[in-house]
Amino acid sequence: MAGARLMADRMAALVTDRTSRAGVTLVPDLPVPVPAPNEALVRIRAIGLNFGEVNTGIHVMDEGLVPGWDSAGVVEVAAADGSGPPAGSLVVTHGATGGWAEYRAVATDWLGVAPPETDPGALATIPVAAGTALRALQLTGTLGRRIMVTGATGGVGRYAVQLAHQGGAYVIAVTRSPDKHGERLRELGADDVVARPGDVDEPLDGVIDLVAGDHLVEAYVGLAPGGKLVAVGHATATETTFPVGAFHAHDGRHDRTLVTFHLHQGTPLGADLTLLASQIAARKLDAEVTWRDSWKNAEAAFAALRAGALHGKAVLDVP
């Protein structure tokens, strides 16, 4: 702890509980984690929820563990090895577990520093959603390119549309309800909004696919020579089945690539989180928070996410 003294050694946290409808229970009395030398201890102010962890992730964890990928708060104790920001810094954090608690120990290369006036709730939406979008766009490139984003109304999709637009791409957003969501997607930077990838005639330089199934197949078939599709999400339960000949390189369809990556196990996100936090603070990115409440009401947020009723991000405030 580098000689620092905590105000408390106990904390509240959401822990996995299969007897609960939500799959988690708020437990008021757990030990505060002891950080490793390369970790900062962060007092959490807000939690960003993701469909994958709410719908699947918590159900494959052992009972009584603290889940949580994304959260934001203030450094309570700086890392003992001298890495990372000092105590009192506002930070956004990411990890495989531990984010749904009053305190979180985080490796300093997996946290980003934010300007002090930034809303922690907006910051908590960044790691999986904006981090995934940024990594995917780094693979496809943006400047002067035609980029399609499927599942564009979700958390990752909305960030991908904004970041692709900022990078100089011609952005095509795919949503099953263009009439309902088209205006907002255009405000975020989409140049065109369609219902299916197959509705686009011009070849695509890059695709960020968040849906899989038939959307992924249609988008891949629409790639230009040298185009790249980054498969990120699986919003549909439909199997992804390619027709015979889909991977043939005749008729100019050569050098096309289908790529995947794993955010948790890849290059640490720290530098990207700092960059994205600065964009949020400067209002160059909109966090698109569409559901926000106390973590005491987590069950309502989980139900809305699982039902597909939220378009944008859900945030839980930690009092």
VOLO-709737 format. One line per 5 residues: number of its first residue (from 1); for each residue x, y, z of N, C-alpha, C. Coordinates in steps of 0.001 Angstrom, whole numbers. Each point is the difference from the previous one (the first is absolute). Example, Ala and Ser with C-alpha at 12.3 -4.5 7.8 and 13.67 -1.06 7.14 Angstrom:
1 = 13190:-5690:7800:-890:1190:0:900:1200:0 | -350:1050:-720:820:1190:60:-770:1090:730;
END
This chain:
1 = 817:-1210:0:-817:1210:0:859:1273:0 | 1326:-154:-129:937:1128:-66:-155:930:1205 | -363:-577:1161:-103:781:1204:-1279:786:153 | -884:-90:-1021:-1253:755:54:-968:-664:964 | -928:825:500:-970:-505:949:-1408:164:-558;
6 = -767:-1075:5:-1370:24:-492:-950:460:1092 | -1083:619:-437:-1043:402:938:-768:-1210:522 | -47:-1090:-789:-750:-1191:386:673:-1227:-588 | -201:-1139:661:549:-1247:-553:-1110:-935:-472 | -1244:489:29:-1142:-784:-479:-744:798:-1066;
11 = -724:-695:-851:-701:675:-1091:-1258:-770:-376 | -872:657:-747:-1152:-652:-621:354:-368:-1433 | -676:-1019:-522:241:-439:-1379:-1180:-826:-489 | -187:-1:-1306:-929:-935:-633:743:-1310:-215 | -560:-1109:484:653:-1300:-138:-956:-967:-694;
16 = 559:-993:-658:-817:-968:-720:-855:-803:981 | -1264:-181:-391:-973:-678:861:-1072:-624:-900 | 47:-1306:-176:-926:-675:-917:-1417:-83:545 | -202:348:1267:-1357:18:547:-699:1326:-299 | 747:977:-488:-554:1317:-303:-450:55:-1452;
21 = -1091:710:-243:-490:154:-1369:1036:705:-870 | 676:976:557:1015:724:-758:1258:-827:-221 | 247:-959:890:1240:-768:-68:1080:544:899 | -291:1142:663:940:592:958:-785:543:1187 | 698:148:1127:-575:579:1209:971:1030:555;
26 = -535:1113:503:837:1014:626:320:-431:1425 | 1271:-291:241:475:-463:1309:709:1167:689 | -359:330:1237:500:1233:616:1354:-97:692 | 531:-1208:188:1174:-121:868:995:-1013:-562 | 879:469:-883:1055:-820:-577:1347:684:237;
31 = 1086:-767:6:1305:637:176:397:841:-1210 | 591:1140:252:556:823:-1074:1183:-746:-606 | 101:-84:-1332:1124:-725:-598:1338:652:325 | 1010:-830:148:1368:481:249:729:54:-1336 | 384:1172:-481:612:106:-1327:1416:-563:-38;
36 = 358:-583:-1146:1380:-394:-269:830:1264:-226 | 1326:-113:-4:835:1197:-164:-287:816:-1260 | -434:-676:-1078:-273:702:-1258:-1463:410:-139 | -768:-81:1089:-1419:323:-32:-314:1229:845 | -951:785:-476:-556:1093:788:-1301:-472:632;
41 = -296:489:1184:-1283:-272:623:-927:1170:-312 | -1112:-299:-660:-901:1036:-492:-1321:-57:763 | -460:1156:468:-1324:123:613:-992:228:-1124 | -880:-966:-245:-883:23:-1164:-1183:942:227 | -288:787:-1035:-1140:921:30:-1112:-427:-961;
46 = 353:-690:-1073:-1001:-408:-994:450:-1268:-699 | -990:-796:-401:223:-1277:-670:-666:50:-1367 | 717:-419:-1030:-576:-126:-1330:-351:-1450:-268 | -1257:-266:-357:-446:-1370:-258:116:-339:-1476 | 295:-1270:-271:96:-508:-1361:-893:-1226:-149;
51 = -631:-115:-1156:-930:-1100:-233:670:-1354:240 | 1215:-174:-467:663:-1293:100:201:-471:1426 | 385:901:887:240:-417:1382:-1311:-212:750 | -1016:808:-313:-1295:-125:670:-755:-1236:-482 | 58:-250:-1299:-771:-1101:-578:685:-1347:162;
56 = 1325:-15:-22:738:-1269:6:1069:-58:1081 | 819:1062:77:1202:-42:828:-225:-378:1442 | -1012:612:656:-202:-286:1423:-494:-1420:240 | -577:-621:-1025:-560:-1343:165:1056:-1102:-105 | 1187:353:-457:1072:-997:-90:1039:204:1096;
61 = -223:971:881:904:231:1124:-455:-800:1213 | 939:-292:880:-336:-678:1248:-842:917:883 | -752:-619:900:-825:747:939:865:876:914 | -523:1182:323:641:854:987:1161:832:-492 | 242:20:-1319:1089:804:-542:-522:1353:-474;
66 = 899:976:-93:-359:1342:-457:278:102:-1494 | -1053:83:-838:220:174:-1432:319:1451:-324 | 9:312:-1290:102:1393:-415:1214:315:-834 | -228:431:-1228:1087:374:-908:349:1481:106 | -1024:858:8:232:1434:-175:-476:806:1202;
71 = 849:909:465:-396:894:1086:918:1218:11 | -465:1042:669:787:1227:96:-74:534:1420 | 1057:673:415:34:543:1351:1277:768:250 | 395:78:1262:1134:817:423:1052:-892:650 | 1252:214:-355:1093:-779:590:79:288:1492;
76 = -203:-1034:786:91:118:1456:1434:-209:468 | 658:-1008:-584:1397:-307:328:745:-230:-1307 | 1041:773:-243:781:-144:-1231:796:-1301:26 | 385:-476:-1185:777:-1235:-103:1325:150:730 | 370:-1031:751:1219:48:806:1263:65:-840;
81 = -59:-504:-1263:1198:11:-836:217:1332:-708 | -850:972:261:172:1325:-581:-641:184:-1363 | -557:-1061:-559:-665:126:-1293:-1399:566:191 | -548:578:-1057:-1370:475:67:-140:1333:698 | -1239:492:89:-267:1341:529:45:54:1521;
86 = 119:1190:564:32:144:1464:-1397:-103:604 | -41:-141:1313:-1274:2:721:-763:1289:-298 | -1325:-144:-120:-845:1130:-304:-319:162:-1470 | 670:-767:-866:-244:100:-1439:-1308:-678:-371 | -750:609:-902:-1203:-610:-556:414:-946:-1112;
91 = -469:-1251:55:453:-1014:-952:-1173:-835:-499 | 193:-603:-1162:-907:-992:-551:763:-1316:-42 | -666:-1100:402:706:-1260:197:-658:-1138:-769 | 817:-1002:-310:-503:-1202:-660:725:-1225:556 | -742:-1096:89:574:-1269:421:-1015:-1105:-223;
96 = 434:-1235:157:-886:-1140:-223:-1017:-171:1121 | 336:457:1205:-896:-115:1158:234:1190:925 | -846:115:1030:256:920:1095:-531:1403:-134 | -669:324:-1116:-420:1374:-217:-1266:409:719 | -796:-981:459:-1285:327:628:153:57:1518;
101 = 838:892:468:301:100:1426:362:1436:347 | -9:308:1298:383:1344:437:1487:266:-208 | 810:-1039:59:1439:128:-225:449:-1054:-992 | 956:381:-842:526:-925:-1002:1508:181:-108 | 737:-1097:23:1438:29:-250:231:-245:-1486;
106 = 682:930:-679:145:-46:-1453:1457:203:-392 | 494:-880:-881:1339:204:-558:34:1349:-714 | 1056:767:214:23:1376:-491:1:95:-1519 | 419:-1053:-704:-60:75:-1459:-1378:-361:-541 | -954:-259:895:-1385:-243:-397:-930:1088:531;
111 = 550:1149:355:-842:1134:375:439:1233:-772 | -970:874:-244:282:1249:-690:-308:1170:909 | 735:1066:-165:-176:1196:820:-921:968:-725 | -932:575:755:-987:913:-577:149:1396:592 | -377:1036:-748:-62:1341:582:-919:-3:1218;
116 = 340:741:1051:-702:-130:1289:-1476:362:-32 | -441:800:-974:-1404:419:-22:-901:-987:-748 | 552:-1081:-525:-776:-916:-834:-988:-817:835 | -1176:-242:-552:-1028:-799:653:464:-1457:84 | 125:-576:1213:415:-1404:113:-948:-962:-727;
121 = -1291:333:-58:-937:-854:-707:313:-99:-1475 | 347:1117:-624:391:-23:-1404:1307:-775:-187 | 933:189:921:1278:-722:-91:-198:-1507:93 | -930:-428:840:-207:-1437:214:-525:-707:-1232 | -505:742:-975:-477:-631:-1237:1126:-313:-971;
126 = 1196:513:254:1050:-3:-1012:654:-1361:-267 | 483:-737:1018:967:-1062:-295:-436:-1036:-1031 | -1059:-749:248:-400:-1025:-968:-582:630:-1252 | -910:960:149:-694:553:-1168:927:834:-881 | 546:1061:551:862:862:-807:1353:-643:-265;
131 = 529:-758:980:1273:-687:-214:-80:-1009:-1124 | -1078:-767:-38:-194:-971:-1083:-136:709:-1340 | -819:1063:-29:-190:741:-1239:1317:560:-516 | 797:573:889:1272:583:-415:959:-1071:-520 | 113:-1126:722:896:-1078:-452:-441:-531:-1361;
136 = -1305:-156:-194:-491:-509:-1278:304:967:-1140 | -183:1286:257:265:995:-1038:1493:156:-269 | 822:-275:987:1441:-14:-248:366:-1113:-981 | -777:-1070:-1:240:-1112:-931:-504:312:-1404 | -1134:677:-113:-555:286:-1323:580:1257:-629;
141 = 461:942:832:334:1317:-509:-1265:810:-199 | 139:1318:-87:-1186:851:-141:123:1045:-1105 | 1089:726:-79:106:1166:-868:-294:-355:-1458 | -1055:622:-532:-354:-205:-1390:-580:-1368:-316 | -394:-748:1002:-480:-1362:-226:-1506:-95:247;
146 = -612:-998:-641:-1423:-277:205:-115:-1059:1093 | -506:406:1157:-58:-871:1165:-1460:-258:368 | -346:-1274:144:-1342:-386:440:58:-453:1447 | -1007:410:782:-142:-434:1387:-1351:-680:129 | -16:-1311:253:-1265:-688:227:-327:32:1493;
151 = -1289:-91:346:-377:142:1404:361:1376:519 | -245:1023:-831:526:1338:276:-666:714:1164 | -1148:-489:481:-665:701:1102:455:-483:1371 | 818:-1043:66:515:-471:1278:1142:870:492 | 527:-345:1181:1066:794:589:1247:60:-852;
156 = 486:-1150:-468:1191:-26:-851:-301:681:-1327 | -1180:-292:-563:-355:547:-1295:-27:1512:-18 | -575:608:1026:-90:1459:30:1377:638:120 | 868:-608:786:1372:510:67:718:-209:-1327 | -217:-1136:-652:672:-276:-1274:-413:1011:-1063;
161 = -1284:336:-46:-471:1001:-961:698:1338:253 | 62:421:1254:617:1290:324:1490:9:-328 | 703:-1045:392:1441:-38:-207:363:-137:-1478 | -777:-779:-741:252:-123:-1436:-212:1336:-701 | -1054:701:392:-259:1323:-573:1140:962:325;
166 = 452:-8:1253:1123:861:393:1247:-311:-810 | 170:-1284:-354:1192:-417:-737:-62:256:-1489 | -1106:580:-474:-79:353:-1411:-603:-1064:-891 | -754:-947:597:-629:-1052:-798:-1371:427:-503 | -446:-639:-1080:-1399:52:-407:-668:-1136:757;
171 = -920:342:911:-514:-974:960:-1401:-454:-396 | -164:-1308:-77:-1304:-604:-285:-433:-755:1243 | -1077:445:627:-512:-630:1215:-1128:-962:-365 | 26:-1180:602:-1033:-1007:-233:-817:-170:1275 | -1298:186:-107:-918:-216:1109:-1289:-572:-558;
176 = -652:-867:757:-1231:-609:-512:-1142:998:-70 | 167:1185:591:-1057:1022:-38:576:1336:-453 | 353:145:-1289:562:1272:-467:-931:1183:214 | -1310:-213:-126:-940:1108:191:24:511:1432 | 195:-907:949:-22:359:1414:1329:583:461;
181 = 1112:-571:-471:1319:375:530:867:784:-983 | -471:153:-1238:833:628:-1014:422:1420:324 | -921:811:507:323:1391:283:1119:114:1032 | -98:-776:1083:1037:75:1026:1334:-522:-518 | -17:-1082:-769:1254:-540:-534:668:992:-944;
186 = -786:739:-756:579:1035:-861:593:1134:832 | -656:335:1105:557:1018:894:1345:-440:564 | 156:-1300:212:1264:-524:538:1085:-112:-1060 | -384:101:-1289:1019:-21:-1045:-253:-944:-1153 | -1100:-750:15:-295:-908:-1108:-374:794:-1246;
191 = 565:-408:-1138:-351:614:-1283:-1184:-693:-651 | -201:-1262:344:-1112:-767:-539:-467:-972:1079 | -1292:-284:44:-565:-931:974:-883:-988:-763 | 280:-1287:152:-727:-1038:-729:-443:-1085:965 | -912:-863:-472:-541:-1066:842:849:-1268:-38;
196 = 684:-228:-1135:819:-1208:-142:1269:336:-768 | 1082:-729:226:1212:246:-783:-218:-151:-1502 | -862:-935:-384:-254:-234:-1420:-706:1140:-698 | -483:994:763:-661:1152:-607:985:978:-622 | 1292:-226:193:1041:898:-504:620:-605:-1249;
201 = 50:779:-1067:539:-488:-1275:1497:226:-135 | 495:1143:474:1411:324:-158:862:-897:896 | 1168:-446:-470:875:-859:821:459:700:1270 | 272:-792:1016:380:492:1317:1484:-217:244 | 664:1021:540:1412:-163:368:153:-678:1353;
206 = -974:198:887:82:-603:1322:-1368:-160:608 | -132:-1011:858:-1254:-255:700:309:-282:1464 | -731:648:906:14:-365:1415:-1318:-732:225 | 56:-1320:158:-1232:-783:124:-251:-359:1454 | -1183:397:479:-394:-238:1387:-1196:-932:97;
211 = -412:-581:-1126:-1227:-782:-47:248:-1468:-289 | 905:-305:-936:265:-1354:-488:-1189:-512:-810 | -92:-1332:-175:-1085:-558:-789:20:503:-1429 | -1184:215:-579:-110:426:-1391:618:1371:-235 | -23:872:1008:607:1324:-164:1493:-122:-297;
216 = 681:-855:732:1434:-170:-219:260:-534:-1407 | -780:-971:-432:189:-591:-1326:-224:1046:-1086 | -1102:729:79:-298:1028:-998:1097:1062:-38 | 472:409:1175:1029:1036:60:1311:-498:-587 | 355:-1255:283:1245:-546:-541:-65:-74:-1522;
221 = -1125:-451:-521:-166:-84:-1451:127:1386:-635 | -361:1048:760:56:1358:-527:1356:672:98 | 1006:-697:517:1322:609:137:648:234:-1363 | 681:1124:-105:808:301:-1177:1289:-820:55 | 716:-133:-1123:1318:-637:35:885:657:1061;
226 = 602:-821:853:818:522:1083:-787:442:1206 | -1332:-165:-28:-830:423:1118:147:-900:1208 | -360:530:1163:170:-742:1252:-1269:82:826 | -503:-1146:441:-1133:-65:915:507:-410:1371 | -314:789:1023:372:-308:1375:-1246:-500:717;
231 = -8:-1291:344:-1147:-618:670:150:208:1496 | -913:793:567:114:403:1401:-1082:-618:865 | -1258:75:-450:-1110:-417:838:-831:-1100:-618 | -985:-467:779:-896:-1064:-464:-1380:282:569 | -602:1109:-458:-1284:424:542:-1144:-928:-398;
236 = 184:-753:-1064:-1030:-925:-435:328:-1417:443 | -1041:-792:210:197:-1416:329:96:-848:-1256 | -140:622:-1167:67:-710:-1275:1426:-451:-276 | 160:-1213:-489:1322:-487:-373:545:790:-1192 | 1308:152:-41:652:673:-1117:429:-1058:-1008;
241 = -676:-51:-1130:241:-1034:-1007:322:657:-1337 | 1195:-247:-495:416:562:-1279:-399:-916:-1143 | -496:550:-1105:-340:-831:-1152:1251:-514:-696 | -169:-1050:-761:1112:-535:-795:524:1092:-922 | 1302:161:-24:615:992:-870:197:1362:622;
246 = -460:182:1251:105:1319:620:1449:463:150 | 914:-952:113:1405:361:205:826:-104:-1275 | -648:-236:-1138:730:0:-1267:474:1411:-333 | 1122:84:-661:605:1306:-276:-213:463:-1433 | -896:-657:-745:-231:423:-1373:-853:1269:-38;
251 = -176:557:-1194:-807:1209:-196:496:1179:847 | 1309:41:204:579:1132:715:-133:-44:1503 | -542:-1083:554:-221:-66:1453:1210:-608:712 | 1158:568:-216:1224:-562:550:485:783:1214 | 851:-644:781:664:629:1150:-970:506:1060;
256 = -1191:-577:95:-935:374:1063:369:-755:1276 | -243:641:1143:429:-559:1278:-1153:31:998 | -115:-1066:802:-923:-54:1127:836:-143:1259 | -131:955:925:879:100:1166:-816:-34:1290 | 562:-602:1041:-570:81:1345:1100:423:972;
261 = -396:490:1158:977:287:1059:-703:-103:1342 | 785:-137:1061:-531:-131:1354:484:1180:826 | -942:845:434:377:1231:685:708:-275:1322 | -535:-929:827:571:-257:1323:1432:-508:-75 | 289:-826:-1001:1287:-694:-49:985:628:-982;
266 = -344:1148:-546:875:654:-958:916:1019:646 | 478:923:-823:869:1067:485:-743:838:1035 | 616:331:1128:-689:812:1013:-608:1275:-575 | -1136:391:565:-809:1089:-546:352:1388:540 | 940:80:942:198:1248:723:107:1241:-866;
271 = 866:-27:-1005:199:1183:-838:-1263:341:-777 | -691:-1029:-508:-1245:233:-730:-1073:589:913 | -69:-491:1248:-1000:513:936:245:1470:326 | 1258:379:143:328:1401:258:-415:874:-1179 | 293:-461:-1214:-390:739:-1196:-1516:157:-83;
276 = -727:-1100:203:-1453:33:-109:-622:849:1110 | 589:-59:1198:-497:828:1105:135:1482:-329 | 1091:374:-647:176:1408:-380:-1037:418:-1034 | -384:-925:-882:-1025:292:-1000:-1375:172:642 | -283:-832:1003:-1254:141:748:-28:1342:732;
281 = 1100:333:659:56:1246:769:-174:1224:-898 | 545:-78:-1211:-89:1122:-941:-1305:0:-794 | -882:-957:297:-1285:-149:-686:163:-267:-1492 | 1113:-610:-365:187:-436:-1380:-589:-1385:-227 | -250:-721:1088:-708:-1278:-32:-1178:85:948;
286 = -1116:-608:-406:-1174:-75:856:-95:-1412:558 | -51:-135:1321:-62:-1328:618:-1317:-706:-264 | -1026:733:-406:-1290:-589:-349:-560:-848:1146 | -2:561:1199:-576:-686:1163:-1519:87:-95 | -651:-1143:-122:-1457:-26:-147:-700:-606:1216;
291 = 758:-486:972:-572:-514:1258:1013:257:1100 | -453:672:1074:910:294:1107:-778:30:1301 | 531:-687:1011:-650:-48:1311:1025:-516:1005 | -387:-40:1270:845:-544:1053:229:-1495:-207 | 1139:-490:483:246:-1439:-127:-950:-810:875;
296 = -738:663:887:-1034:-700:762:-1142:-459:-903 | -108:595:-1186:-1039:-358:-961:590:-723:-1215 | 1052:-767:243:675:-695:-1094:-924:-964:-732 | -925:-619:714:-860:-1008:-630:-777:577:-1175 | -467:1240:111:-761:619:-1083:875:215:-1232;
301 = 1226:418:204:919:197:-1120:334:-1323:-674 | 229:-1044:814:320:-1312:-559:-1158:-506:-856 | -1222:167:495:-1171:-477:-738:-137:727:-1334 | 223:1314:-4:-114:772:-1235:1068:-408:-1011 | 1223:-224:477:1079:-434:-892:-299:-1366:-603;
306 = -419:-918:829:-270:-1354:-485:-1150:-45:-984 | -949:915:157:-1159:43:-900:304:750:-1297 | 1191:567:-107:336:783:-1179:-745:1316:-65 | -441:494:1154:-822:1209:40:816:1286:58 | 1332:-113:191:835:1187:103:804:201:-1279;
311 = 2:1207:-508:847:373:-1121:959:1075:522 | 1238:-387:200:958:873:661:563:-715:1216 | 437:748:999:685:-567:1142:-819:132:1286 | 181:-980:896:-601:14:1323:1092:233:1038 | -292:884:959:968:364:1032:-642:-162:1373;
316 = 775:-558:934:-406:-84:1392:892:941:818 | -631:887:751:765:896:879:239:-675:1335 | 1216:127:517:376:-571:1284:55:1145:1000 | -899:9:1001:-62:1140:924:1243:87:885;
END
